[in-house]
Amino acid sequence: MRAEIKSLSTVMTDNLEYFSPEDPAVFCVPMTLTVGTPGSEGGDNFEFQVCSPRYLASEVRDGEVLLVRHRL
């Protein structure tokens, strides 16, 4: 099976091409990626977050494990 990206979006902006987080050093942006077969409409959605290393470091609590599933 072949697949293609149908769309990539975030609730934080309507235009990803020109989007920049408020603080480029500390951010976490929720994303939705839609992937489907070529020539078809629609597809399957995959949700994840794009996070900076400093954002992830700020999430770490003393002695706890940071779960980073669905985060890039």
A tleap script that builds the chain and sets N, CA, C and O, in Angstrom:
source leaprc.protein.ff14SB
mol = sequence {
  NMET ARG ALA GLU ILE LYS SER LEU SER THR
  VAL MET THR ASP ASN LEU GLU TYR PHE SER
  PRO GLU ASP PRO ALA VAL PHE CYS VAL PRO
  MET THR LEU THR VAL GLY THR PRO GLY SER
  GLU GLY GLY ASP ASN PHE GLU PHE GLN VAL
  CYS SER PRO ARG TYR LEU ALA SER GLU VAL
  ARG ASP GLY GLU VAL LEU LEU VAL ARG HIE
  ARG CLEU
}
set mol.1.N position { 0.836 -1.179 0.000 }
set mol.1.CA position { 0.000 0.000 0.000 }
set mol.1.C position { 0.883 1.245 0.000 }
set mol.1.O position { 1.891 1.298 0.704 }
set mol.2.N position { 0.511 2.215 -0.769 }
set mol.2.CA position { 1.190 3.508 -0.791 }
set mol.2.C position { 0.363 4.497 0.018 }
set mol.2.O position { -0.861 4.391 0.085 }
set mol.3.N position { 1.036 5.443 0.621 }
set mol.3.CA position { 0.342 6.451 1.422 }
set mol.3.C position { 0.930 7.823 1.118 }
set mol.3.O position { 2.084 7.951 0.709 }
set mol.4.N position { 0.104 8.843 1.330 }
set mol.4.CA position { 0.585 10.209 1.157 }
set mol.4.C position { 0.013 11.083 2.264 }
set mol.4.O position { -1.051 10.801 2.816 }
set mol.5.N position { 0.743 12.149 2.576 }
set mol.5.CA position { 0.260 13.107 3.561 }
set mol.5.C position { -0.826 13.950 2.901 }
set mol.5.O position { -0.605 14.579 1.867 }
set mol.6.N position { -1.991 13.948 3.515 }
set mol.6.CA position { -3.121 14.728 3.001 }
set mol.6.C position { -3.131 16.124 3.610 }
set mol.6.O position { -3.424 17.104 2.925 }
set mol.7.N position { -2.808 16.214 4.910 }
set mol.7.CA position { -2.766 17.526 5.554 }
set mol.7.C position { -1.948 17.451 6.836 }
set mol.7.O position { -1.763 16.383 7.420 }
set mol.8.N position { -1.467 18.612 7.254 }
set mol.8.CA position { -0.762 18.789 8.514 }
set mol.8.C position { -1.273 20.098 9.093 }
set mol.8.O position { -1.181 21.141 8.446 }
set mol.9.N position { -1.813 20.053 10.309 }
set mol.9.CA position { -2.419 21.266 10.872 }
set mol.9.C position { -2.225 21.330 12.380 }
set mol.9.O position { -1.842 20.354 13.026 }
set mol.10.N position { -2.504 22.515 12.917 }
set mol.10.CA position { -2.505 22.740 14.356 }
set mol.10.C position { -3.635 23.710 14.675 }
set mol.10.O position { -4.033 24.519 13.836 }
set mol.11.N position { -4.139 23.618 15.891 }
set mol.11.CA position { -5.189 24.541 16.316 }
set mol.11.C position { -4.619 25.921 16.632 }
set mol.11.O position { -5.375 26.864 16.866 }
set mol.12.N position { -3.303 26.045 16.640 }
set mol.12.CA position { -2.655 27.300 17.018 }
set mol.12.C position { -2.588 28.328 15.885 }
set mol.12.O position { -2.331 29.505 16.136 }
set mol.13.N position { -2.818 27.891 14.631 }
set mol.13.CA position { -2.774 28.813 13.498 }
set mol.13.C position { -3.498 28.209 12.301 }
set mol.13.O position { -3.662 26.993 12.208 }
set mol.14.N position { -3.924 29.064 11.399 }
set mol.14.CA position { -4.529 28.593 10.151 }
set mol.14.C position { -3.475 28.383 9.071 }
set mol.14.O position { -3.726 27.687 8.087 }
set mol.15.N position { -2.283 28.986 9.248 }
set mol.15.CA position { -1.245 28.914 8.224 }
set mol.15.C position { 0.073 28.472 8.854 }
set mol.15.O position { 0.813 29.290 9.401 }
set mol.16.N position { 0.361 27.175 8.775 }
set mol.16.CA position { 1.579 26.627 9.376 }
set mol.16.C position { 2.851 27.180 8.744 }
set mol.16.O position { 3.884 27.266 9.408 }
set mol.17.N position { 2.788 27.551 7.489 }
set mol.17.CA position { 3.983 28.017 6.786 }
set mol.17.C position { 4.603 29.233 7.468 }
set mol.17.O position { 5.822 29.402 7.446 }
set mol.18.N position { 3.779 30.075 8.070 }
set mol.18.CA position { 4.274 31.303 8.691 }
set mol.18.C position { 4.185 31.284 10.215 }
set mol.18.O position { 4.406 32.310 10.858 }
set mol.19.N position { 3.865 30.136 10.797 }
set mol.19.CA position { 3.703 30.032 12.248 }
set mol.19.C position { 5.053 29.972 12.954 }
set mol.19.O position { 5.986 29.311 12.500 }
set mol.20.N position { 5.127 30.678 14.072 }
set mol.20.CA position { 6.290 30.629 14.949 }
set mol.20.C position { 5.770 30.718 16.379 }
set mol.20.O position { 4.959 31.594 16.679 }
set mol.21.N position { 6.221 29.825 17.275 }
set mol.21.CA position { 5.730 29.895 18.652 }
set mol.21.C position { 6.186 31.185 19.330 }
set mol.21.O position { 7.188 31.783 18.939 }
set mol.22.N position { 5.437 31.605 20.353 }
set mol.22.CA position { 5.775 32.834 21.071 }
set mol.22.C position { 7.210 32.803 21.584 }
set mol.22.O position { 7.960 33.765 21.420 }
set mol.23.N position { 7.584 31.689 22.206 }
set mol.23.CA position { 8.949 31.532 22.711 }
set mol.23.C position { 9.588 30.364 21.953 }
set mol.23.O position { 9.271 29.209 22.233 }
set mol.24.N position { 10.477 30.643 21.003 }
set mol.24.CA position { 11.080 29.568 20.206 }
set mol.24.C position { 11.934 28.586 21.007 }
set mol.24.O position { 12.261 27.506 20.515 }
set mol.25.N position { 12.296 28.954 22.235 }
set mol.25.CA position { 13.116 28.065 23.060 }
set mol.25.C position { 12.275 27.107 23.898 }
set mol.25.O position { 12.732 26.014 24.233 }
set mol.26.N position { 11.044 27.509 24.239 }
set mol.26.CA position { 10.178 26.692 25.099 }
set mol.26.C position { 8.789 26.646 24.478 }
set mol.26.O position { 8.019 27.601 24.586 }
set mol.27.N position { 8.474 25.524 23.825 }
set mol.27.CA position { 7.161 25.417 23.177 }
set mol.27.C position { 6.711 23.971 23.079 }
set mol.27.O position { 7.516 23.041 23.136 }
set mol.28.N position { 5.408 23.808 22.932 }
set mol.28.CA position { 4.801 22.507 22.674 }
set mol.28.C position { 3.577 22.773 21.802 }
set mol.28.O position { 2.607 23.380 22.254 }
set mol.29.N position { 3.626 22.319 20.558 }
set mol.29.CA position { 2.576 22.615 19.582 }
set mol.29.C position { 1.824 21.323 19.240 }
set mol.29.O position { 2.431 20.380 18.732 }
set mol.30.N position { 0.514 21.265 19.511 }
set mol.30.CA position { -0.273 20.088 19.123 }
set mol.30.C position { -0.474 20.071 17.607 }
set mol.30.O position { -0.794 21.096 17.006 }
set mol.31.N position { -0.285 18.912 17.000 }
set mol.31.CA position { -0.379 18.766 15.548 }
set mol.31.C position { -1.325 17.616 15.196 }
set mol.31.O position { -1.493 16.667 15.962 }
set mol.32.N position { -1.936 17.731 14.015 }
set mol.32.CA position { -2.739 16.644 13.451 }
set mol.32.C position { -2.230 16.384 12.035 }
set mol.32.O position { -2.187 17.290 11.203 }
set mol.33.N position { -1.851 15.147 11.779 }
set mol.33.CA position { -1.361 14.710 10.474 }
set mol.33.C position { -2.398 13.764 9.889 }
set mol.33.O position { -2.784 12.792 10.539 }
set mol.34.N position { -2.853 14.038 8.665 }
set mol.34.CA position { -3.793 13.150 7.989 }
set mol.34.C position { -3.057 12.442 6.859 }
set mol.34.O position { -2.451 13.085 6.002 }
set mol.35.N position { -3.114 11.111 6.865 }
set mol.35.CA position { -2.432 10.279 5.878 }
set mol.35.C position { -3.470 9.379 5.205 }
set mol.35.O position { -4.308 8.775 5.874 }
set mol.36.N position { -3.403 9.300 3.873 }
set mol.36.CA position { -4.334 8.452 3.132 }
set mol.36.C position { -3.698 7.898 1.875 }
set mol.36.O position { -2.532 8.167 1.586 }
set mol.37.N position { -4.458 7.134 1.138 }
set mol.37.CA position { -3.945 6.563 -0.098 }
set mol.37.C position { -4.001 7.608 -1.210 }
set mol.37.O position { -4.917 8.430 -1.243 }
set mol.38.N position { -3.028 7.582 -2.120 }
set mol.38.CA position { -3.014 8.555 -3.220 }
set mol.38.C position { -4.302 8.478 -4.042 }
set mol.38.O position { -4.794 7.390 -4.341 }
set mol.39.N position { -4.837 9.637 -4.401 }
set mol.39.CA position { -6.031 9.702 -5.235 }
set mol.39.C position { -7.341 9.580 -4.478 }
set mol.39.O position { -8.413 9.710 -5.069 }
set mol.40.N position { -7.268 9.332 -3.178 }
set mol.40.CA position { -8.503 9.212 -2.397 }
set mol.40.C position { -8.698 10.462 -1.550 }
set mol.40.O position { -7.753 11.204 -1.277 }
set mol.41.N position { -9.936 10.676 -1.142 }
set mol.41.CA position { -10.215 11.782 -0.237 }
set mol.41.C position { -10.145 11.271 1.192 }
set mol.41.O position { -10.465 10.115 1.469 }
set mol.42.N position { -9.722 12.145 2.093 }
set mol.42.CA position { -9.667 11.770 3.502 }
set mol.42.C position { -8.523 10.834 3.816 }
set mol.42.O position { -7.683 10.547 2.964 }
set mol.43.N position { -8.501 10.368 5.035 }
set mol.43.CA position { -7.457 9.467 5.488 }
set mol.43.C position { -7.560 9.266 6.988 }
set mol.43.O position { -8.585 9.560 7.602 }
set mol.44.N position { -6.495 8.767 7.558 }
set mol.44.CA position { -6.436 8.528 8.998 }
set mol.44.C position { -5.672 9.667 9.665 }
set mol.44.O position { -4.668 10.150 9.142 }
set mol.45.N position { -6.166 10.088 10.831 }
set mol.45.CA position { -5.539 11.178 11.574 }
set mol.45.C position { -4.582 10.629 12.623 }
set mol.45.O position { -4.870 9.637 13.291 }
set mol.46.N position { -3.443 11.291 12.753 }
set mol.46.CA position { -2.452 10.978 13.767 }
set mol.46.C position { -2.191 12.270 14.536 }
set mol.46.O position { -1.845 13.290 13.940 }
set mol.47.N position { -2.357 12.229 15.852 }
set mol.47.CA position { -2.177 13.419 16.674 }
set mol.47.C position { -0.910 13.272 17.493 }
set mol.47.O position { -0.634 12.209 18.050 }
set mol.48.N position { -0.144 14.352 17.559 }
set mol.48.CA position { 1.115 14.358 18.297 }
set mol.48.C position { 1.455 15.789 18.661 }
set mol.48.O position { 0.773 16.723 18.238 }
set mol.49.N position { 2.505 15.961 19.444 }
set mol.49.CA position { 2.967 17.288 19.845 }
set mol.49.C position { 4.423 17.450 19.422 }
set mol.49.O position { 5.224 16.522 19.535 }
set mol.50.N position { 4.748 18.636 18.936 }
set mol.50.CA position { 6.129 18.990 18.627 }
set mol.50.C position { 6.596 19.878 19.778 }
set mol.50.O position { 6.055 20.964 19.986 }
set mol.51.N position { 7.598 19.419 20.522 }
set mol.51.CA position { 8.043 20.116 21.734 }
set mol.51.C position { 9.533 20.410 21.681 }
set mol.51.O position { 10.319 19.642 21.126 }
set mol.52.N position { 9.901 21.536 22.270 }
set mol.52.CA position { 11.323 21.862 22.385 }
set mol.52.C position { 11.932 21.085 23.558 }
set mol.52.O position { 11.215 20.713 24.487 }
set mol.53.N position { 13.237 20.841 23.524 }
set mol.53.CA position { 13.888 20.161 24.651 }
set mol.53.C position { 13.693 20.909 25.976 }
set mol.53.O position { 13.515 20.275 27.016 }
set mol.54.N position { 13.723 22.223 25.953 }
set mol.54.CA position { 13.536 22.992 27.187 }
set mol.54.C position { 12.112 22.843 27.729 }
set mol.54.O position { 11.903 22.843 28.942 }
set mol.55.N position { 11.148 22.716 26.838 }
set mol.55.CA position { 9.778 22.476 27.300 }
set mol.55.C position { 9.710 21.126 28.008 }
set mol.55.O position { 9.148 21.024 29.098 }
set mol.56.N position { 10.280 20.091 27.392 }
set mol.56.CA position { 10.264 18.761 28.008 }
set mol.56.C position { 10.985 18.780 29.345 }
set mol.56.O position { 10.529 18.149 30.299 }
set mol.57.N position { 12.111 19.497 29.435 }
set mol.57.CA position { 12.841 19.601 30.700 }
set mol.57.C position { 11.978 20.254 31.775 }
set mol.57.O position { 12.065 19.888 32.947 }
set mol.58.N position { 11.150 21.216 31.384 }
set mol.58.CA position { 10.289 21.897 32.358 }
set mol.58.C position { 9.170 20.986 32.869 }
set mol.58.O position { 8.582 21.250 33.918 }
set mol.59.N position { 8.881 19.924 32.133 }
set mol.59.CA position { 7.837 18.978 32.526 }
set mol.59.C position { 8.337 17.920 33.508 }
set mol.59.O position { 7.529 17.237 34.137 }
set mol.60.N position { 9.637 17.775 33.648 }
set mol.60.CA position { 10.214 16.745 34.515 }
set mol.60.C position { 10.052 17.153 35.976 }
set mol.60.O position { 10.409 18.265 36.363 }
set mol.61.N position { 9.516 16.251 36.771 }
set mol.61.CA position { 9.367 16.476 38.210 }
set mol.61.C position { 10.366 15.576 38.926 }
set mol.61.O position { 10.695 14.495 38.437 }
set mol.62.N position { 10.835 16.008 40.055 }
set mol.62.CA position { 11.830 15.266 40.824 }
set mol.62.C position { 11.392 13.823 41.075 }
set mol.62.O position { 10.353 13.580 41.689 }
set mol.63.N position { 12.186 12.877 40.601 }
set mol.63.CA position { 11.932 11.470 40.851 }
set mol.63.C position { 10.861 10.839 39.989 }
set mol.63.O position { 10.572 9.653 40.152 }
set mol.64.N position { 10.258 11.591 39.072 }
set mol.64.CA position { 9.205 11.038 38.222 }
set mol.64.C position { 9.740 10.725 36.828 }
set mol.64.O position { 10.760 11.267 36.400 }
set mol.65.N position { 9.043 9.856 36.143 }
set mol.65.CA position { 9.370 9.520 34.768 }
set mol.65.C position { 8.523 10.407 33.844 }
set mol.65.O position { 7.317 10.547 34.046 }
set mol.66.N position { 9.154 10.992 32.847 }
set mol.66.CA position { 8.431 11.819 31.886 }
set mol.66.C position { 7.989 10.946 30.719 }
set mol.66.O position { 8.824 10.371 30.022 }
set mol.67.N position { 6.689 10.845 30.506 }
set mol.67.CA position { 6.182 10.068 29.384 }
set mol.67.C position { 6.168 10.955 28.150 }
set mol.67.O position { 5.559 12.024 28.159 }
set mol.68.N position { 6.829 10.522 27.102 }
set mol.68.CA position { 6.946 11.344 25.897 }
set mol.68.C position { 6.267 10.694 24.694 }
set mol.68.O position { 6.592 11.008 23.549 }
set mol.69.N position { 5.339 9.805 24.949 }
set mol.69.CA position { 4.592 9.180 23.864 }
set mol.69.C position { 3.831 10.241 23.090 }
set mol.69.O position { 3.220 11.129 23.685 }
set mol.70.N position { 3.861 10.157 21.793 }
set mol.70.CA position { 3.185 11.100 20.892 }
set mol.70.C position { 3.827 12.483 20.913 }
set mol.70.O position { 3.170 13.474 20.592 }
set mol.71.N position { 5.088 12.560 21.283 }
set mol.71.CA position { 5.805 13.839 21.286 }
set mol.71.C position { 7.062 13.714 20.457 }
set mol.71.O position { 7.770 12.708 20.505 }
set mol.72.N position { 7.322 14.765 19.692 }
set mol.72.CA position { 8.561 14.849 18.913 }
set mol.72.C position { 9.349 16.014 19.446 }
set mol.72.O position { 10.441 16.298 18.953 }
savepdb mol mol.pdb
quit
